[in-house]
Amino acid sequence: MTTPHLDVIVVGAGLSGVGAAYRLQTRSPRRTYAVFEARDAIGGTWDLFRYPGIRSDSDMNTLGYPFRPWTGEKSIADGASIRQYVRDTAREHGIERRIRFRHRVVAASWSSEDAAWTVRVEVGEDREVRTYTCSFLFLCTGYYRYDRGHSVDFPGREDFRGRVVHPQHWPADLDHTGHRVVVIGSGATAMTLVPAMAEEAEHVTMVQRSPGYVLSLPSRNPVAARLRRRLPTELAYRLIRGRSIALSTINYQLCRRFPRMMARVLRDRVAEQLPDSVPVDPAFTPRYAPWDQRLCVVPDADLFRALHRGEVSVVTDAAESFTEHGVRTASGAEIPADVVVTATGLEMLAFGGIGLTVDGTEIDPGRALAYKGMMFDGVPNLAWCVGYTNSSWTLRADLVAQYVCRLLNHMDRHGHAECRPVAGRAGAGERRPILDLSSNYVLRAADRMPKQGRAWPWAVRQNYLAELVTIRLGRVDDRAMRFRRAPRTRPSRRPATARR
């Protein structure tokens, strides 16, 4: 029996996977492909997370696809709108027909003799094991673990009479109306949850061990609205998108080049929006420099408005344990609660947890050296889509997808069956984590995540304008990339139809 074969297997039907599929069928249309999605829905992260207030913290004019203008009224959009946008994109471009739901890729092994990946997939609820082969494997899995978030084992949890939930798996039956809520955490998830839950709760208390930087932005972009009224849709979108990219780039560069000045600017902006009862220090004075961790965006100052109304309190103290009626902090204070939300972070996972081997040798993600932030030293015909940490994810995801298509087309033109980055002496220097953030979720996983070097193409550039040149326009046949022609004989394969 022959094994079903595809030219490209895309893993993941989220924002990145749908974008990758679009680029494949428009930039490299002769290649067969399918999207394998472990879950039963399109949307990835935006389908998984359903907690109150879930929204983007990036401008949708850059988080959206460059080939499909975002036309929603809000630039900072809610999760349901983003999920629908991804699904509509997949349907309108025929990508939905190429997605195979409940196809969980668990392992992939590369054979240089066959110039192909053999991909092991668990299908359906019964996890029936099926095998496919492909010439190129494109991992659009992101780097978050989907089956669980980071959970802290607080002492006394079994004594607490209320309900404890984690944002990653929000229970549909949770009703917090009229209840006292404690949210443990100060990251983007907590900043989203707190004002959203305060709309129905009796009171919400955010307990933070240490504060983060907060930036209040309007959810509706007035400049974008004016341009849409006066210009054709495509032209308006290009101008709005370009403006958003420029502003976010300038903001990031200022923060990194002049951290003390920008820390004062951010702190002063927050101080202007706080009620007198909430001191900016320590509640909103971080101990790190701006963009050492991601900035938390607060749309329409919703958190500050809730603080002014007295619906929300901020406690800067470590949550130490549960009590029968709430949470006890390190200082000994007890905060009463009926519901406790442990917004304690996410778990990172390289390659979607897929076990990779090359000619029988297992690939250790923690030792893998990233090439252009997407491929890996010694690993052929594989790309992993990772977006920016300092800007919209999709900006880089689309660059990666276009690069993969350029690489595949180059291989077609020259009769190559294999492309393999090789670091050589360039891989002997100091290695750093692939993500340049000091956030706890990044530090916890540093040993298990791929690394980057000090110089291009082995260093990751968190700069869209620079990578627009080096990734989108730069050579694919540079000195680090090795190509090999197809073997004379290949095992028999039958094309795999792209069905759902």
C-alpha positions in Angstrom: 0.0 0.0 0.0 1.4 3.4 -1.0 1.6 6.3 1.5 -0.4 9.5 0.7 2.0 12.2 -0.4 1.8 16.0 -0.4 4.3 18.6 -1.6 3.7 20.6 1.6 2.0 19.9 4.9 1.1 23.0 6.9 0.5 22.2 10.6 -2.0 24.5 12.3 -5.1 26.3 11.0 -4.8 29.5 13.0 -3.8 33.0 11.9 -0.4 31.8 10.6 -1.6 28.5 9.0 -4.4 30.2 7.0 -2.0 32.9 5.8 0.6 30.3 4.8 -2.0 28.4 2.9 -3.0 31.5 1.0 0.6 32.2 0.0 1.2 28.6 -1.1 -1.8 28.6 -3.4 -1.0 32.0 -4.9 2.8 32.1 -4.9 3.5 28.4 -5.5 0.3 27.1 -7.0 1.6 23.9 -8.7 2.4 22.3 -5.3 -0.1 20.2 -3.5 -0.7 21.0 0.1 -3.0 20.4 3.0 -3.4 22.0 6.5 -3.5 19.5 9.4 -5.3 21.0 12.4 -5.4 19.1 15.7 -8.6 20.7 16.9 -12.0 20.8 15.1 -12.1 24.5 14.3 -10.2 27.3 12.4 -8.7 30.1 14.5 -5.9 28.6 16.6 -5.3 30.8 19.6 -8.3 32.9 18.8 -10.6 29.9 18.9 -8.9 28.4 22.0 -9.1 31.4 24.3 -12.6 32.3 25.4 -12.2 34.3 28.6 -14.1 37.5 29.2 -12.8 40.5 27.2 -10.4 38.4 25.0 -9.0 40.8 22.4 -5.9 41.7 20.4 -3.1 43.8 21.9 -1.9 44.6 18.4 -3.5 46.9 15.8 -5.7 44.9 13.5 -4.4 46.8 10.5 -1.1 45.0 11.0 -2.4 41.8 12.8 -4.7 41.3 9.8 -3.5 39.9 6.5 -2.0 42.2 3.9 -4.0 40.5 1.2 -7.4 40.9 3.0 -8.1 44.3 4.5 -9.4 44.5 8.0 -12.6 46.5 7.7 -13.9 46.3 11.3 -14.6 49.5 13.2 -12.2 48.7 16.0 -8.4 48.5 15.5 -8.1 46.7 18.8 -10.6 44.0 18.2 -12.3 41.4 20.3 -11.4 37.7 20.0 -14.6 36.7 18.4 -14.2 39.2 15.6 -10.6 38.0 15.0 -11.7 34.4 14.9 -14.4 35.2 12.4 -12.0 37.2 10.3 -9.6 34.2 10.1 -12.5 31.8 9.2 -13.9 34.2 6.6 -10.5 34.4 5.0 -10.2 30.6 4.9 -13.6 30.3 3.3 -13.3 33.1 0.8 -10.0 31.7 -0.6 -11.0 28.1 -0.7 -8.5 27.2 2.1 -11.2 25.7 4.3 -11.5 22.8 1.8 -7.8 22.0 2.4 -8.0 21.7 6.1 -8.1 18.3 7.8 -9.6 18.8 11.2 -8.7 16.5 14.2 -5.4 15.6 12.5 -2.8 15.9 15.3 0.8 15.7 14.0 2.8 13.9 16.6 6.0 13.0 14.9 7.9 13.6 11.7 11.1 11.9 10.4 13.2 13.1 7.5 14.9 10.6 5.1 17.7 12.0 3.0 17.6 8.9 0.8 13.9 9.7 0.0 14.2 13.5 0.3 10.9 13.4 2.2 9.3 13.7 5.6 7.3 10.8 7.0 4.6 12.4 9.1 2.7 10.4 11.8 -0.7 11.8 12.5 -3.4 10.9 15.1 -6.8 11.3 13.6 -10.2 11.8 15.4 -11.2 11.2 19.0 -10.0 7.6 18.8 -6.5 8.9 17.6 -6.2 6.5 14.7 -2.6 6.6 13.5 -2.1 7.5 9.9 1.1 8.2 7.9 1.7 10.7 5.2 4.8 11.9 3.4 5.6 15.4 2.3 8.5 17.2 0.6 8.3 20.2 2.9 6.9 20.6 6.4 5.7 24.0 7.4 4.9 24.3 11.2 2.4 27.1 11.9 1.8 25.9 15.5 3.0 29.0 17.3 4.9 28.5 20.5 2.1 28.2 23.1 1.1 24.9 24.6 -2.6 24.3 23.9 -3.5 21.6 26.3 -2.6 23.5 29.4 -1.4 26.9 30.7 1.1 27.6 33.4 -0.4 26.8 36.8 1.0 27.7 40.2 0.3 25.2 42.9 -0.7 27.6 45.7 -1.0 26.0 49.1 -4.5 25.7 50.6 -6.3 25.5 47.3 -8.3 22.6 48.5 -9.6 24.7 51.4 -11.0 27.5 49.2 -14.8 27.4 49.0 -15.0 29.4 45.8 -14.1 28.5 42.3 -10.6 28.6 40.7 -10.2 28.9 36.9 -7.4 29.4 34.5 -8.0 31.7 31.5 -6.7 29.2 29.0 -9.6 26.9 29.6 -12.4 29.2 30.6 -15.6 27.2 31.8 -18.7 28.1 29.8 -20.9 27.8 32.9 -19.0 30.3 35.1 -21.2 33.2 36.2 -19.3 35.8 38.2 -22.2 38.2 38.4 -22.3 39.9 41.8 -19.3 37.9 43.0 -16.0 39.1 44.4 -13.2 38.2 42.0 -9.5 38.0 42.5 -7.3 37.9 39.4 -3.7 36.8 40.1 -1.3 38.2 37.5 -0.4 41.5 35.8 0.2 40.5 32.2 -1.9 41.1 29.1 -4.4 38.4 30.1 -5.0 40.0 33.5 -5.2 43.5 32.0 -7.9 42.2 29.7 -9.8 40.1 32.3 -10.0 42.7 35.1 -12.1 45.5 33.4 -14.2 42.9 31.5 -15.2 41.0 34.7 -15.7 44.2 36.6 -18.8 45.0 34.4 -20.8 42.2 36.2 -18.8 41.4 39.4 -19.3 43.0 42.8 -15.6 43.9 42.8 -12.4 42.7 41.1 -9.0 42.8 42.7 -5.9 42.3 40.6 -3.0 40.8 42.7 0.3 41.4 41.1 3.7 40.3 42.3 5.3 43.0 40.1 3.7 45.6 37.7 4.2 45.9 34.0 4.1 48.7 31.5 0.7 49.8 30.4 -0.2 51.8 27.3 -3.7 53.2 26.8 -4.8 53.4 23.2 -8.2 54.1 21.5 -9.9 51.0 20.2 -11.1 52.9 17.2 -8.5 54.6 15.0 -9.9 58.0 13.8 -7.2 58.4 11.1 -8.1 55.0 9.7 -11.8 55.9 9.7 -11.2 59.1 7.7 -9.0 57.3 5.2 -11.6 54.6 4.6 -14.3 57.2 3.9 -12.2 59.1 1.4 -10.1 56.4 -0.4 -10.6 53.1 -2.2 -10.4 50.1 0.3 -7.1 48.7 -0.9 -5.3 52.0 -0.9 -6.7 53.1 2.4 -5.6 49.8 3.9 -2.1 50.2 2.6 -1.7 53.7 4.1 -3.3 52.7 7.4 -1.1 49.6 7.6 2.0 51.6 6.8 1.3 54.2 9.4 0.7 51.6 12.1 3.9 49.8 11.2 5.9 53.1 11.3 4.4 54.1 14.7 5.0 50.8 16.4 8.6 50.6 15.0 9.3 54.1 16.3 7.8 53.3 19.7 9.9 50.2 20.1 13.1 51.8 18.9 12.7 54.8 21.3 12.0 52.3 24.2 15.2 50.3 23.5 17.5 53.3 22.7 16.2 55.6 25.5 14.7 53.3 28.1 14.9 55.7 31.1 13.2 58.5 29.1 10.5 56.2 27.8 9.9 54.6 31.2 9.2 58.1 32.6 6.9 58.9 29.6 4.9 55.7 30.1 4.7 56.1 33.8 3.6 59.7 33.6 0.9 58.8 31.0 -0.5 56.2 33.4 -0.3 58.6 36.4 -2.5 61.1 34.6 -5.3 58.4 34.2 -5.2 57.0 37.7 -7.6 58.0 40.5 -6.0 59.6 43.6 -6.6 56.4 45.6 -4.3 54.4 43.4 -0.6 55.5 43.6 1.4 55.0 40.4 4.2 53.7 42.5 4.3 50.8 43.1 1.1 49.8 41.3 2.3 50.9 37.8 6.1 51.3 38.1 7.9 48.2 36.7 11.3 47.2 37.8 12.5 46.5 34.2 13.0 48.6 31.1 10.3 49.1 28.5 10.0 46.2 26.1 12.1 43.8 28.2 8.6 42.4 28.4 5.7 43.2 26.1 3.7 46.4 26.8 0.2 45.8 27.9 -2.4 47.7 25.8 -5.4 49.0 27.5 -8.1 50.0 24.9 -10.1 53.1 25.6 -8.5 53.3 29.1 -11.0 50.6 30.3 -8.9 49.5 33.2 -8.4 53.1 34.5 -12.1 53.9 34.1 -12.9 50.8 36.2 -10.5 52.0 38.8 -12.1 55.4 38.9 -15.5 53.9 39.4 -14.2 51.8 42.3 -15.0 48.5 40.6 -11.4 47.4 40.6 -8.5 47.4 43.1 -4.8 46.8 42.5 -2.7 45.0 45.1 1.0 44.9 44.5 2.0 41.9 46.7 2.7 38.2 45.9 -0.2 35.8 46.2 1.1 33.2 48.7 -1.8 30.8 49.4 -5.5 30.2 49.4 -7.7 30.5 52.4 -11.2 29.3 53.0 -12.6 32.6 51.8 -10.0 34.0 49.5 -6.3 34.6 48.9 -3.6 35.4 51.3 -0.6 37.6 50.2 3.0 37.5 51.3 2.4 40.4 53.6 -0.3 38.4 55.4 -3.3 40.3 54.0 -6.4 38.2 53.1 -8.3 39.3 50.1 -11.9 37.9 50.0 -13.0 36.1 46.9 -15.8 34.0 45.5 -13.9 33.4 42.2 -10.1 33.3 41.7 -8.6 33.5 38.2 -5.0 32.3 38.1 -3.7 34.4 35.2 -0.3 33.1 35.9 0.9 32.7 32.3 1.3 30.3 29.5 3.5 27.3 28.8 5.8 27.5 25.7 6.2 24.6 23.4 8.6 24.4 20.4 7.3 22.9 17.1 3.9 22.2 18.6 5.3 19.3 20.6 6.1 17.4 17.4 9.0 15.0 17.7 11.4 15.5 14.8 14.2 13.3 13.6 16.6 13.7 10.7 18.0 10.4 9.3 17.4 8.7 12.6 18.8 11.5 14.8 16.4 13.2 17.2 16.2 17.0 17.0 16.5 18.6 20.5 14.5 21.9 20.2 16.6 23.4 23.0 19.8 22.9 21.0 18.4 23.9 17.6 20.0 27.0 16.1 17.6 29.1 14.1 18.3 30.3 10.6 16.5 33.5 9.7 14.3 32.8 12.7 12.4 30.1 10.8 14.6 27.2 9.7 17.2 25.3 11.7 20.9 24.3 11.4 21.0 20.8 9.8 17.3 20.4 9.5 16.1 20.1 5.8 12.9 21.2 4.2 11.3 22.5 7.4 10.1 26.0 8.5 8.6 27.1 11.8 6.5 30.2 11.8 7.2 32.6 14.7 6.0 36.2 14.7 7.4 39.3 16.3 7.5 39.9 20.0 7.5 43.7 19.7 4.9 44.0 16.9 2.0 42.3 15.3 2.5 38.5 14.9 1.2 38.5 11.3 3.8 40.9 10.0 6.5 38.3 10.4 4.3 35.3 9.8 3.5 36.6 6.3 7.2 37.3 5.6 8.0 33.7 6.6 5.2 32.3 4.4 6.4 34.4 1.4 10.0 33.3 2.0 9.0 29.6 2.0 7.2 30.1 -1.3 10.3 31.7 -2.8 12.4 28.9 -1.5 10.2 26.2 -2.9 10.0 28.0 -6.3 13.8 28.3 -6.4 14.1 24.6 -5.7 11.7 23.8 -8.5 13.6 26.0 -11.0 16.9 24.3 -10.2 15.7 20.7 -9.7 16.5 20.6 -6.0 14.8 18.2 -3.6 16.5 19.4 -0.4 17.4 22.7 1.2 19.3 22.6 4.4 20.8 25.5 6.4 24.3 24.8 7.7 25.8 27.0 10.3 29.4 25.7 10.2 31.7 28.0 12.1 28.9 30.5 12.5 27.2 28.1 14.9 30.2 27.9 17.3 29.6 31.3 19.0 27.4 32.3 21.9 23.8 31.3 21.6 20.8 33.2 23.0 17.1 32.3 23.4 15.2 32.8 20.2 12.8 35.2 22.0 14.4 38.4 23.4 12.0 38.9 26.3 12.5 38.6 30.1 8.9 37.5 30.7 8.5 34.6 33.1 6.9 32.4 30.5 9.9 32.9 28.2 12.5 32.3 31.0 10.7 29.2 32.2 11.1 27.6 28.8 14.5 29.0 27.7 16.2 25.6 27.9 13.6 23.9 25.8 13.3 26.5 23.1 15.5 27.0 20.0 18.4 29.4 20.1 19.8 32.2 17.9 23.3 33.4 17.3 24.8 36.8 17.2 24.9 37.6 13.5 22.5 37.3 10.6 21.3 34.9 9.3 21.6 33.1 12.6 20.2 36.1 14.6 16.5 37.0 14.8 15.8 40.6 13.9 12.8 42.0 15.8 12.5 44.7 13.1 9.9 44.4 10.3 11.4 47.1 8.1 14.9 45.4 8.2 13.4 41.9 7.6 11.3 43.2 4.7 14.6 43.6 2.9 16.5 40.5 4.2 13.7 38.0 4.2 11.3 39.1 1.5 13.9 40.4 -0.9 17.1 38.8 0.1 18.7 35.8 -1.6 17.4 32.3 -0.7 20.6 30.7 -2.0 23.0 32.4 0.4 26.2 30.9 1.7 24.5 29.2 4.7 21.9 27.3 2.6 22.8 24.0 1.0 20.8 22.4 -1.8 20.7 18.9 -3.1 19.1 17.4 -6.2 16.4 14.7 -6.1 17.5 11.1 -5.5 17.4 9.0 -8.6 14.8 6.6 -7.2 12.0 7.4 -4.8 9.5 5.2 -3.0 6.1 4.9 -4.7 3.6 7.4 -3.4 0.1 8.4 -4.3 -1.0 12.1 -4.1 -3.1 12.9 -1.1 -6.3 14.7 -2.0 -6.8 17.8 0.0 -10.1 17.0 1.7 -11.5 18.0 5.0 
